[in-house]
Amino acid sequence: MGRRRCALLEAVFRERVEALCALARDLTSRADTRAALLEWLSAVTASARWSRHCPGNGTPPGPAAEAARLLGLTVAGISPRQD
């Protein structure tokens, strides 16, 4: 992988981590801490899924993708139903 591509991916990943940190800070003020945690975990799962399948990654889905999928199912299973 070339230096430019590595630098670009590093910048993108850094932005994604910073966005997750900002979301965590915003969610700390929520009265419903369970819902806030579930929202953050969903964002982490989405970020992990994106990272694993980002364009040009060239890495087939593996244990990390499966872990992200299982975490997503867990979050969905304990989330309040939206009827």
PyMOL Python script that loads the backbone (N, CA, C, O; Angstrom):
from pymol import cmd

cmd.read_pdbstr("""\
ATOM      1  N   MET A   1       0.868  -1.172   0.000  1.00  0.00           N
ATOM      2  CA  MET A   1       0.000   0.000   0.000  1.00  0.00           C
ATOM      3  C   MET A   1       0.908   1.227   0.000  1.00  0.00           C
ATOM      4  O   MET A   1       1.870   1.291   0.765  1.00  0.00           O
ATOM      5  N   GLY A   2       0.604   2.194  -0.854  1.00  0.00           N
ATOM      6  CA  GLY A   2       1.408   3.398  -0.970  1.00  0.00           C
ATOM      7  C   GLY A   2       1.272   4.322   0.227  1.00  0.00           C
ATOM      8  O   GLY A   2       0.311   4.246   0.992  1.00  0.00           O
ATOM      9  N   ARG A   3       2.256   5.193   0.370  1.00  0.00           N
ATOM     10  CA  ARG A   3       2.242   6.140   1.495  1.00  0.00           C
ATOM     11  C   ARG A   3       1.023   7.056   1.469  1.00  0.00           C
ATOM     12  O   ARG A   3       0.401   7.306   2.501  1.00  0.00           O
ATOM     13  N   ARG A   4       0.689   7.553   0.279  1.00  0.00           N
ATOM     14  CA  ARG A   4      -0.456   8.466   0.192  1.00  0.00           C
ATOM     15  C   ARG A   4      -1.748   7.779   0.611  1.00  0.00           C
ATOM     16  O   ARG A   4      -2.571   8.343   1.333  1.00  0.00           O
ATOM     17  N   ARG A   5      -1.901   6.563   0.144  1.00  0.00           N
ATOM     18  CA  ARG A   5      -3.120   5.832   0.498  1.00  0.00           C
ATOM     19  C   ARG A   5      -3.178   5.576   2.003  1.00  0.00           C
ATOM     20  O   ARG A   5      -4.230   5.737   2.623  1.00  0.00           O
ATOM     21  N   CYS A   6      -2.062   5.182   2.582  1.00  0.00           N
ATOM     22  CA  CYS A   6      -2.002   4.951   4.031  1.00  0.00           C
ATOM     23  C   CYS A   6      -2.325   6.231   4.793  1.00  0.00           C
ATOM     24  O   CYS A   6      -3.073   6.205   5.770  1.00  0.00           O
ATOM     25  N   ALA A   7      -1.762   7.348   4.344  1.00  0.00           N
ATOM     26  CA  ALA A   7      -2.013   8.627   5.016  1.00  0.00           C
ATOM     27  C   ALA A   7      -3.480   9.008   4.906  1.00  0.00           C
ATOM     28  O   ALA A   7      -4.073   9.509   5.861  1.00  0.00           O
ATOM     29  N   LEU A   8      -4.061   8.769   3.744  1.00  0.00           N
ATOM     30  CA  LEU A   8      -5.481   9.086   3.546  1.00  0.00           C
ATOM     31  C   LEU A   8      -6.358   8.216   4.438  1.00  0.00           C
ATOM     32  O   LEU A   8      -7.268   8.721   5.095  1.00  0.00           O
ATOM     33  N   LEU A   9      -6.090   6.919   4.466  1.00  0.00           N
ATOM     34  CA  LEU A   9      -6.875   6.025   5.319  1.00  0.00           C
ATOM     35  C   LEU A   9      -6.712   6.382   6.790  1.00  0.00           C
ATOM     36  O   LEU A   9      -7.677   6.341   7.553  1.00  0.00           O
ATOM     37  N   GLU A  10      -5.499   6.730   7.189  1.00  0.00           N
ATOM     38  CA  GLU A  10      -5.264   7.129   8.579  1.00  0.00           C
ATOM     39  C   GLU A  10      -6.069   8.377   8.927  1.00  0.00           C
ATOM     40  O   GLU A  10      -6.645   8.462  10.011  1.00  0.00           O
ATOM     41  N   ALA A  11      -6.110   9.332   8.023  1.00  0.00           N
ATOM     42  CA  ALA A  11      -6.881  10.561   8.259  1.00  0.00           C
ATOM     43  C   ALA A  11      -8.373  10.259   8.364  1.00  0.00           C
ATOM     44  O   ALA A  11      -9.064  10.803   9.225  1.00  0.00           O
ATOM     45  N   VAL A  12      -8.856   9.402   7.496  1.00  0.00           N
ATOM     46  CA  VAL A  12     -10.284   9.035   7.530  1.00  0.00           C
ATOM     47  C   VAL A  12     -10.606   8.322   8.835  1.00  0.00           C
ATOM     48  O   VAL A  12     -11.602   8.638   9.486  1.00  0.00           O
ATOM     49  N   PHE A  13      -9.778   7.367   9.219  1.00  0.00           N
ATOM     50  CA  PHE A  13     -10.031   6.639  10.464  1.00  0.00           C
ATOM     51  C   PHE A  13      -9.960   7.576  11.668  1.00  0.00           C
ATOM     52  O   PHE A  13     -10.758   7.452  12.597  1.00  0.00           O
ATOM     53  N   ARG A  14      -9.012   8.512  11.655  1.00  0.00           N
ATOM     54  CA  ARG A  14      -8.896   9.477  12.752  1.00  0.00           C
ATOM     55  C   ARG A  14     -10.177  10.305  12.862  1.00  0.00           C
ATOM     56  O   ARG A  14     -10.684  10.539  13.959  1.00  0.00           O
ATOM     57  N   GLU A  15     -10.693  10.745  11.709  1.00  0.00           N
ATOM     58  CA  GLU A  15     -11.947  11.506  11.707  1.00  0.00           C
ATOM     59  C   GLU A  15     -13.095  10.683  12.269  1.00  0.00           C
ATOM     60  O   GLU A  15     -13.930  11.203  13.008  1.00  0.00           O
ATOM     61  N   ARG A  16     -13.141   9.417  11.929  1.00  0.00           N
ATOM     62  CA  ARG A  16     -14.217   8.549  12.412  1.00  0.00           C
ATOM     63  C   ARG A  16     -14.121   8.370  13.927  1.00  0.00           C
ATOM     64  O   ARG A  16     -15.138   8.391  14.621  1.00  0.00           O
ATOM     65  N   VAL A  17     -12.909   8.194  14.436  1.00  0.00           N
ATOM     66  CA  VAL A  17     -12.723   8.052  15.887  1.00  0.00           C
ATOM     67  C   VAL A  17     -13.096   9.349  16.589  1.00  0.00           C
ATOM     68  O   VAL A  17     -13.752   9.327  17.630  1.00  0.00           O
ATOM     69  N   GLU A  18     -12.682  10.479  16.023  1.00  0.00           N
ATOM     70  CA  GLU A  18     -13.033  11.771  16.617  1.00  0.00           C
ATOM     71  C   GLU A  18     -14.550  11.969  16.630  1.00  0.00           C
ATOM     72  O   GLU A  18     -15.101  12.519  17.584  1.00  0.00           O
ATOM     73  N   ALA A  19     -15.218  11.521  15.574  1.00  0.00           N
ATOM     74  CA  ALA A  19     -16.683  11.633  15.526  1.00  0.00           C
ATOM     75  C   ALA A  19     -17.326  10.758  16.605  1.00  0.00           C
ATOM     76  O   ALA A  19     -18.307  11.165  17.227  1.00  0.00           O
ATOM     77  N   LEU A  20     -16.784   9.569  16.828  1.00  0.00           N
ATOM     78  CA  LEU A  20     -17.314   8.698  17.890  1.00  0.00           C
ATOM     79  C   LEU A  20     -17.079   9.311  19.266  1.00  0.00           C
ATOM     80  O   LEU A  20     -17.936   9.216  20.144  1.00  0.00           O
ATOM     81  N   CYS A  21     -15.928   9.934  19.456  1.00  0.00           N
ATOM     82  CA  CYS A  21     -15.643  10.612  20.732  1.00  0.00           C
ATOM     83  C   CYS A  21     -16.590  11.784  20.947  1.00  0.00           C
ATOM     84  O   CYS A  21     -17.090  11.990  22.053  1.00  0.00           O
ATOM     85  N   ALA A  22     -16.835  12.551  19.892  1.00  0.00           N
ATOM     86  CA  ALA A  22     -17.763  13.686  19.995  1.00  0.00           C
ATOM     87  C   ALA A  22     -19.171  13.200  20.319  1.00  0.00           C
ATOM     88  O   ALA A  22     -19.870  13.798  21.137  1.00  0.00           O
ATOM     89  N   LEU A  23     -19.581  12.118  19.676  1.00  0.00           N
ATOM     90  CA  LEU A  23     -20.902  11.556  19.967  1.00  0.00           C
ATOM     91  C   LEU A  23     -20.979  11.115  21.420  1.00  0.00           C
ATOM     92  O   LEU A  23     -21.980  11.364  22.092  1.00  0.00           O
ATOM     93  N   ALA A  24     -19.938  10.467  21.907  1.00  0.00           N
ATOM     94  CA  ALA A  24     -19.914  10.027  23.307  1.00  0.00           C
ATOM     95  C   ALA A  24     -20.055  11.221  24.252  1.00  0.00           C
ATOM     96  O   ALA A  24     -20.795  11.161  25.234  1.00  0.00           O
ATOM     97  N   ARG A  25     -19.341  12.304  23.947  1.00  0.00           N
ATOM     98  CA  ARG A  25     -19.460  13.505  24.796  1.00  0.00           C
ATOM     99  C   ARG A  25     -20.885  14.053  24.765  1.00  0.00           C
ATOM    100  O   ARG A  25     -21.428  14.430  25.804  1.00  0.00           O
ATOM    101  N   ASP A  26     -21.488  14.099  23.583  1.00  0.00           N
ATOM    102  CA  ASP A  26     -22.862  14.607  23.453  1.00  0.00           C
ATOM    103  C   ASP A  26     -23.858  13.729  24.205  1.00  0.00           C
ATOM    104  O   ASP A  26     -24.815  14.224  24.799  1.00  0.00           O
ATOM    105  N   LEU A  27     -23.620  12.435  24.169  1.00  0.00           N
ATOM    106  CA  LEU A  27     -24.567  11.507  24.788  1.00  0.00           C
ATOM    107  C   LEU A  27     -24.490  11.493  26.311  1.00  0.00           C
ATOM    108  O   LEU A  27     -25.412  11.005  26.965  1.00  0.00           O
ATOM    109  N   THR A  28     -23.419  12.012  26.882  1.00  0.00           N
ATOM    110  CA  THR A  28     -23.294  11.993  28.350  1.00  0.00           C
ATOM    111  C   THR A  28     -24.348  12.846  29.038  1.00  0.00           C
ATOM    112  O   THR A  28     -24.617  12.662  30.226  1.00  0.00           O
ATOM    113  N   SER A  29     -24.940  13.765  28.312  1.00  0.00           N
ATOM    114  CA  SER A  29     -25.949  14.625  28.924  1.00  0.00           C
ATOM    115  C   SER A  29     -27.359  14.029  28.860  1.00  0.00           C
ATOM    116  O   SER A  29     -28.303  14.623  29.381  1.00  0.00           O
ATOM    117  N   ARG A  30     -27.504  12.893  28.244  1.00  0.00           N
ATOM    118  CA  ARG A  30     -28.822  12.272  28.111  1.00  0.00           C
ATOM    119  C   ARG A  30     -29.292  11.705  29.443  1.00  0.00           C
ATOM    120  O   ARG A  30     -28.506  11.134  30.200  1.00  0.00           O
ATOM    121  N   ALA A  31     -30.558  11.865  29.714  1.00  0.00           N
ATOM    122  CA  ALA A  31     -31.132  11.318  30.945  1.00  0.00           C
ATOM    123  C   ALA A  31     -31.203   9.795  30.882  1.00  0.00           C
ATOM    124  O   ALA A  31     -30.960   9.115  31.879  1.00  0.00           O
ATOM    125  N   ASP A  32     -31.533   9.269  29.718  1.00  0.00           N
ATOM    126  CA  ASP A  32     -31.645   7.817  29.535  1.00  0.00           C
ATOM    127  C   ASP A  32     -30.280   7.280  29.114  1.00  0.00           C
ATOM    128  O   ASP A  32     -29.953   7.232  27.928  1.00  0.00           O
ATOM    129  N   THR A  33     -29.488   6.875  30.112  1.00  0.00           N
ATOM    130  CA  THR A  33     -28.121   6.436  29.831  1.00  0.00           C
ATOM    131  C   THR A  33     -28.085   5.137  29.037  1.00  0.00           C
ATOM    132  O   THR A  33     -27.170   4.918  28.243  1.00  0.00           O
ATOM    133  N   ARG A  34     -29.066   4.283  29.247  1.00  0.00           N
ATOM    134  CA  ARG A  34     -29.122   3.027  28.490  1.00  0.00           C
ATOM    135  C   ARG A  34     -29.303   3.316  27.004  1.00  0.00           C
ATOM    136  O   ARG A  34     -28.594   2.755  26.169  1.00  0.00           O
ATOM    137  N   ALA A  35     -30.240   4.182  26.678  1.00  0.00           N
ATOM    138  CA  ALA A  35     -30.474   4.543  25.276  1.00  0.00           C
ATOM    139  C   ALA A  35     -29.243   5.222  24.679  1.00  0.00           C
ATOM    140  O   ALA A  35     -28.904   5.000  23.517  1.00  0.00           O
ATOM    141  N   ALA A  36     -28.584   6.047  25.480  1.00  0.00           N
ATOM    142  CA  ALA A  36     -27.375   6.728  25.004  1.00  0.00           C
ATOM    143  C   ALA A  36     -26.276   5.714  24.695  1.00  0.00           C
ATOM    144  O   ALA A  36     -25.600   5.816  23.671  1.00  0.00           O
ATOM    145  N   LEU A  37     -26.100   4.739  25.582  1.00  0.00           N
ATOM    146  CA  LEU A  37     -25.094   3.707  25.353  1.00  0.00           C
ATOM    147  C   LEU A  37     -25.422   2.898  24.114  1.00  0.00           C
ATOM    148  O   LEU A  37     -24.536   2.606  23.310  1.00  0.00           O
ATOM    149  N   LEU A  38     -26.684   2.533  23.951  1.00  0.00           N
ATOM    150  CA  LEU A  38     -27.084   1.770  22.775  1.00  0.00           C
ATOM    151  C   LEU A  38     -26.855   2.561  21.491  1.00  0.00           C
ATOM    152  O   LEU A  38     -26.439   2.001  20.476  1.00  0.00           O
ATOM    153  N   GLU A  39     -27.124   3.845  21.537  1.00  0.00           N
ATOM    154  CA  GLU A  39     -26.885   4.689  20.365  1.00  0.00           C
ATOM    155  C   GLU A  39     -25.396   4.724  20.031  1.00  0.00           C
ATOM    156  O   GLU A  39     -25.011   4.624  18.866  1.00  0.00           O
ATOM    157  N   TRP A  40     -24.560   4.866  21.064  1.00  0.00           N
ATOM    158  CA  TRP A  40     -23.121   4.916  20.837  1.00  0.00           C
ATOM    159  C   TRP A  40     -22.606   3.583  20.319  1.00  0.00           C
ATOM    160  O   TRP A  40     -21.794   3.547  19.394  1.00  0.00           O
ATOM    161  N   LEU A  41     -23.073   2.481  20.910  1.00  0.00           N
ATOM    162  CA  LEU A  41     -22.641   1.158  20.443  1.00  0.00           C
ATOM    163  C   LEU A  41     -23.060   0.923  18.994  1.00  0.00           C
ATOM    164  O   LEU A  41     -22.325   0.304  18.224  1.00  0.00           O
ATOM    165  N   SER A  42     -24.220   1.411  18.629  1.00  0.00           N
ATOM    166  CA  SER A  42     -24.656   1.292  17.235  1.00  0.00           C
ATOM    167  C   SER A  42     -23.733   2.070  16.311  1.00  0.00           C
ATOM    168  O   SER A  42     -23.406   1.609  15.217  1.00  0.00           O
ATOM    169  N   ALA A  43     -23.317   3.238  16.747  1.00  0.00           N
ATOM    170  CA  ALA A  43     -22.392   4.045  15.948  1.00  0.00           C
ATOM    171  C   ALA A  43     -21.031   3.366  15.837  1.00  0.00           C
ATOM    172  O   ALA A  43     -20.410   3.389  14.774  1.00  0.00           O
ATOM    173  N   VAL A  44     -20.570   2.768  16.917  1.00  0.00           N
ATOM    174  CA  VAL A  44     -19.298   2.046  16.892  1.00  0.00           C
ATOM    175  C   VAL A  44     -19.389   0.865  15.932  1.00  0.00           C
ATOM    176  O   VAL A  44     -18.471   0.613  15.151  1.00  0.00           O
ATOM    177  N   THR A  45     -20.507   0.144  15.999  1.00  0.00           N
ATOM    178  CA  THR A  45     -20.710  -1.002  15.114  1.00  0.00           C
ATOM    179  C   THR A  45     -20.722  -0.568  13.654  1.00  0.00           C
ATOM    180  O   THR A  45     -20.098  -1.207  12.806  1.00  0.00           O
ATOM    181  N   ALA A  46     -21.427   0.513  13.365  1.00  0.00           N
ATOM    182  CA  ALA A  46     -21.483   1.016  11.988  1.00  0.00           C
ATOM    183  C   ALA A  46     -20.093   1.441  11.518  1.00  0.00           C
ATOM    184  O   ALA A  46     -19.718   1.193  10.372  1.00  0.00           O
ATOM    185  N   SER A  47     -19.338   2.075  12.399  1.00  0.00           N
ATOM    186  CA  SER A  47     -17.993   2.509  12.040  1.00  0.00           C
ATOM    187  C   SER A  47     -17.087   1.307  11.787  1.00  0.00           C
ATOM    188  O   SER A  47     -16.303   1.305  10.838  1.00  0.00           O
ATOM    189  N   ALA A  48     -17.194   0.298  12.627  1.00  0.00           N
ATOM    190  CA  ALA A  48     -16.381  -0.910  12.443  1.00  0.00           C
ATOM    191  C   ALA A  48     -16.752  -1.604  11.140  1.00  0.00           C
ATOM    192  O   ALA A  48     -15.881  -2.076  10.409  1.00  0.00           O
ATOM    193  N   ARG A  49     -18.033  -1.662  10.859  1.00  0.00           N
ATOM    194  CA  ARG A  49     -18.491  -2.291   9.623  1.00  0.00           C
ATOM    195  C   ARG A  49     -17.947  -1.527   8.411  1.00  0.00           C
ATOM    196  O   ARG A  49     -17.466  -2.136   7.456  1.00  0.00           O
ATOM    197  N   TRP A  50     -18.025  -0.189   8.454  1.00  0.00           N
ATOM    198  CA  TRP A  50     -17.510   0.630   7.361  1.00  0.00           C
ATOM    199  C   TRP A  50     -16.009   0.411   7.204  1.00  0.00           C
ATOM    200  O   TRP A  50     -15.515   0.225   6.092  1.00  0.00           O
ATOM    201  N   SER A  51     -15.287   0.434   8.327  1.00  0.00           N
ATOM    202  CA  SER A  51     -13.837   0.274   8.282  1.00  0.00           C
ATOM    203  C   SER A  51     -13.437  -1.053   7.667  1.00  0.00           C
ATOM    204  O   SER A  51     -12.465  -1.139   6.917  1.00  0.00           O
ATOM    205  N   ARG A  52     -14.181  -2.061   7.988  1.00  0.00           N
ATOM    206  CA  ARG A  52     -13.864  -3.399   7.496  1.00  0.00           C
ATOM    207  C   ARG A  52     -14.130  -3.516   6.000  1.00  0.00           C
ATOM    208  O   ARG A  52     -13.445  -4.261   5.299  1.00  0.00           O
ATOM    209  N   HIS A  53     -15.122  -2.783   5.516  1.00  0.00           N
ATOM    210  CA  HIS A  53     -15.524  -2.912   4.113  1.00  0.00           C
ATOM    211  C   HIS A  53     -15.285  -1.637   3.323  1.00  0.00           C
ATOM    212  O   HIS A  53     -15.912  -1.428   2.285  1.00  0.00           O
ATOM    213  N   CYS A  54     -14.396  -0.788   3.795  1.00  0.00           N
ATOM    214  CA  CYS A  54     -14.170   0.468   3.093  1.00  0.00           C
ATOM    215  C   CYS A  54     -13.614   0.193   1.698  1.00  0.00           C
ATOM    216  O   CYS A  54     -12.901  -0.788   1.482  1.00  0.00           O
ATOM    217  N   PRO A  55     -13.950   1.070   0.759  1.00  0.00           N
ATOM    218  CA  PRO A  55     -13.500   0.863  -0.616  1.00  0.00           C
ATOM    219  C   PRO A  55     -11.983   0.738  -0.698  1.00  0.00           C
ATOM    220  O   PRO A  55     -11.248   1.519  -0.093  1.00  0.00           O
ATOM    221  N   GLY A  56     -11.535  -0.239  -1.443  1.00  0.00           N
ATOM    222  CA  GLY A  56     -10.102  -0.410  -1.649  1.00  0.00           C
ATOM    223  C   GLY A  56      -9.390  -1.134  -0.530  1.00  0.00           C
ATOM    224  O   GLY A  56      -8.169  -1.288  -0.573  1.00  0.00           O
ATOM    225  N   ASN A  57     -10.120  -1.579   0.465  1.00  0.00           N
ATOM    226  CA  ASN A  57      -9.482  -2.273   1.572  1.00  0.00           C
ATOM    227  C   ASN A  57      -8.835  -3.559   1.080  1.00  0.00           C
ATOM    228  O   ASN A  57      -7.717  -3.887   1.477  1.00  0.00           O
ATOM    229  N   GLY A  58      -9.532  -4.282   0.220  1.00  0.00           N
ATOM    230  CA  GLY A  58      -8.990  -5.507  -0.333  1.00  0.00           C
ATOM    231  C   GLY A  58      -8.962  -6.658   0.644  1.00  0.00           C
ATOM    232  O   GLY A  58      -8.484  -7.741   0.304  1.00  0.00           O
ATOM    233  N   THR A  59      -9.458  -6.455   1.841  1.00  0.00           N
ATOM    234  CA  THR A  59      -9.467  -7.500   2.844  1.00  0.00           C
ATOM    235  C   THR A  59     -10.854  -8.118   2.903  1.00  0.00           C
ATOM    236  O   THR A  59     -11.838  -7.417   3.141  1.00  0.00           O
ATOM    237  N   PRO A  60     -10.940  -9.413   2.691  1.00  0.00           N
ATOM    238  CA  PRO A  60     -12.258 -10.038   2.759  1.00  0.00           C
ATOM    239  C   PRO A  60     -12.795 -10.003   4.180  1.00  0.00           C
ATOM    240  O   PRO A  60     -12.021  -9.948   5.136  1.00  0.00           O
ATOM    241  N   PRO A  61     -14.109 -10.036   4.325  1.00  0.00           N
ATOM    242  CA  PRO A  61     -14.682 -10.056   5.675  1.00  0.00           C
ATOM    243  C   PRO A  61     -14.104 -11.215   6.469  1.00  0.00           C
ATOM    244  O   PRO A  61     -13.931 -12.316   5.948  1.00  0.00           O
ATOM    245  N   GLY A  62     -13.814 -10.960   7.711  1.00  0.00           N
ATOM    246  CA  GLY A  62     -13.228 -11.995   8.560  1.00  0.00           C
ATOM    247  C   GLY A  62     -13.757 -11.881   9.972  1.00  0.00           C
ATOM    248  O   GLY A  62     -14.902 -11.473  10.166  1.00  0.00           O
ATOM    249  N   PRO A  63     -12.954 -12.228  10.962  1.00  0.00           N
ATOM    250  CA  PRO A  63     -13.404 -12.200  12.355  1.00  0.00           C
ATOM    251  C   PRO A  63     -13.893 -10.834  12.813  1.00  0.00           C
ATOM    252  O   PRO A  63     -14.866 -10.755  13.563  1.00  0.00           O
ATOM    253  N   ALA A  64     -13.244  -9.756  12.381  1.00  0.00           N
ATOM    254  CA  ALA A  64     -13.671  -8.420  12.810  1.00  0.00           C
ATOM    255  C   ALA A  64     -15.061  -8.101  12.258  1.00  0.00           C
ATOM    256  O   ALA A  64     -15.899  -7.536  12.961  1.00  0.00           O
ATOM    257  N   ALA A  65     -15.297  -8.461  11.009  1.00  0.00           N
ATOM    258  CA  ALA A  65     -16.609  -8.220  10.414  1.00  0.00           C
ATOM    259  C   ALA A  65     -17.673  -9.050  11.124  1.00  0.00           C
ATOM    260  O   ALA A  65     -18.784  -8.577  11.364  1.00  0.00           O
ATOM    261  N   GLU A  66     -17.329 -10.270  11.453  1.00  0.00           N
ATOM    262  CA  GLU A  66     -18.278 -11.133  12.166  1.00  0.00           C
ATOM    263  C   GLU A  66     -18.557 -10.579  13.564  1.00  0.00           C
ATOM    264  O   GLU A  66     -19.697 -10.615  14.028  1.00  0.00           O
ATOM    265  N   ALA A  67     -17.528 -10.070  14.233  1.00  0.00           N
ATOM    266  CA  ALA A  67     -17.717  -9.467  15.560  1.00  0.00           C
ATOM    267  C   ALA A  67     -18.617  -8.249  15.463  1.00  0.00           C
ATOM    268  O   ALA A  67     -19.488  -8.052  16.310  1.00  0.00           O
ATOM    269  N   ALA A  68     -18.418  -7.430  14.439  1.00  0.00           N
ATOM    270  CA  ALA A  68     -19.274  -6.255  14.246  1.00  0.00           C
ATOM    271  C   ALA A  68     -20.712  -6.674  13.981  1.00  0.00           C
ATOM    272  O   ALA A  68     -21.648  -6.058  14.489  1.00  0.00           O
ATOM    273  N   ARG A  69     -20.885  -7.723  13.183  1.00  0.00           N
ATOM    274  CA  ARG A  69     -22.236  -8.217  12.893  1.00  0.00           C
ATOM    275  C   ARG A  69     -22.909  -8.715  14.181  1.00  0.00           C
ATOM    276  O   ARG A  69     -24.076  -8.414  14.433  1.00  0.00           O
ATOM    277  N   LEU A  70     -22.175  -9.468  14.983  1.00  0.00           N
ATOM    278  CA  LEU A  70     -22.744  -9.996  16.224  1.00  0.00           C
ATOM    279  C   LEU A  70     -23.053  -8.885  17.218  1.00  0.00           C
ATOM    280  O   LEU A  70     -24.069  -8.939  17.912  1.00  0.00           O
ATOM    281  N   LEU A  71     -22.181  -7.871  17.294  1.00  0.00           N
ATOM    282  CA  LEU A  71     -22.458  -6.740  18.168  1.00  0.00           C
ATOM    283  C   LEU A  71     -23.719  -6.026  17.715  1.00  0.00           C
ATOM    284  O   LEU A  71     -24.539  -5.627  18.543  1.00  0.00           O
ATOM    285  N   GLY A  72     -23.881  -5.863  16.412  1.00  0.00           N
ATOM    286  CA  GLY A  72     -25.090  -5.244  15.880  1.00  0.00           C
ATOM    287  C   GLY A  72     -26.339  -6.016  16.260  1.00  0.00           C
ATOM    288  O   GLY A  72     -27.356  -5.422  16.618  1.00  0.00           O
ATOM    289  N   LEU A  73     -26.266  -7.344  16.183  1.00  0.00           N
ATOM    290  CA  LEU A  73     -27.405  -8.170  16.573  1.00  0.00           C
ATOM    291  C   LEU A  73     -27.690  -8.045  18.066  1.00  0.00           C
ATOM    292  O   LEU A  73     -28.847  -8.012  18.485  1.00  0.00           O
ATOM    293  N   THR A  74     -26.625  -7.976  18.865  1.00  0.00           N
ATOM    294  CA  THR A  74     -26.796  -7.821  20.308  1.00  0.00           C
ATOM    295  C   THR A  74     -27.456  -6.499  20.645  1.00  0.00           C
ATOM    296  O   THR A  74     -28.396  -6.452  21.440  1.00  0.00           O
ATOM    297  N   VAL A  75     -26.969  -5.426  20.045  1.00  0.00           N
ATOM    298  CA  VAL A  75     -27.559  -4.103  20.276  1.00  0.00           C
ATOM    299  C   VAL A  75     -29.017  -4.105  19.848  1.00  0.00           C
ATOM    300  O   VAL A  75     -29.873  -3.576  20.557  1.00  0.00           O
ATOM    301  N   ALA A  76     -29.303  -4.692  18.700  1.00  0.00           N
ATOM    302  CA  ALA A  76     -30.696  -4.758  18.231  1.00  0.00           C
ATOM    303  C   ALA A  76     -31.547  -5.568  19.201  1.00  0.00           C
ATOM    304  O   ALA A  76     -32.711  -5.240  19.432  1.00  0.00           O
ATOM    305  N   GLY A  77     -30.967  -6.629  19.772  1.00  0.00           N
ATOM    306  CA  GLY A  77     -31.721  -7.479  20.676  1.00  0.00           C
ATOM    307  C   GLY A  77     -32.055  -6.831  22.006  1.00  0.00           C
ATOM    308  O   GLY A  77     -33.060  -7.183  22.623  1.00  0.00           O
ATOM    309  N   ILE A  78     -31.229  -5.884  22.468  1.00  0.00           N
ATOM    310  CA  ILE A  78     -31.513  -5.259  23.761  1.00  0.00           C
ATOM    311  C   ILE A  78     -32.083  -3.850  23.616  1.00  0.00           C
ATOM    312  O   ILE A  78     -32.373  -3.181  24.608  1.00  0.00           O
ATOM    313  N   SER A  79     -32.237  -3.417  22.389  1.00  0.00           N
ATOM    314  CA  SER A  79     -32.800  -2.093  22.148  1.00  0.00           C
ATOM    315  C   SER A  79     -34.312  -2.129  22.352  1.00  0.00           C
ATOM    316  O   SER A  79     -34.955  -3.143  22.082  1.00  0.00           O
ATOM    317  N   PRO A  80     -34.877  -1.019  22.829  1.00  0.00           N
ATOM    318  CA  PRO A  80     -36.334  -0.962  22.957  1.00  0.00           C
ATOM    319  C   PRO A  80     -36.977  -1.077  21.578  1.00  0.00           C
ATOM    320  O   PRO A  80     -36.462  -0.550  20.591  1.00  0.00           O
ATOM    321  N   ARG A  81     -38.084  -1.759  21.529  1.00  0.00           N
ATOM    322  CA  ARG A  81     -38.798  -1.896  20.253  1.00  0.00           C
ATOM    323  C   ARG A  81     -39.471  -0.591  19.892  1.00  0.00           C
ATOM    324  O   ARG A  81     -40.029   0.101  20.744  1.00  0.00           O
ATOM    325  N   GLN A  82     -39.406  -0.269  18.615  1.00  0.00           N
ATOM    326  CA  GLN A  82     -40.027   0.949  18.098  1.00  0.00           C
ATOM    327  C   GLN A  82     -41.332   0.569  17.413  1.00  0.00           C
ATOM    328  O   GLN A  82     -41.367   0.437  16.190  1.00  0.00           O
ATOM    329  N   ASP A  83     -42.392   0.393  18.169  1.00  0.00           N
ATOM    330  CA  ASP A  83     -43.693  -0.003  17.591  1.00  0.00           C
ATOM    331  C   ASP A  83     -44.488   1.179  17.134  1.00  0.00           C
ATOM    332  O   ASP A  83     -45.599   1.018  16.627  1.00  0.00           O
TER     333      ASP A  83
END
""", "prot")
cmd.dss("prot")
cmd.show_as("cartoon", "prot")
cmd.util.cbc("prot")
cmd.orient("prot")
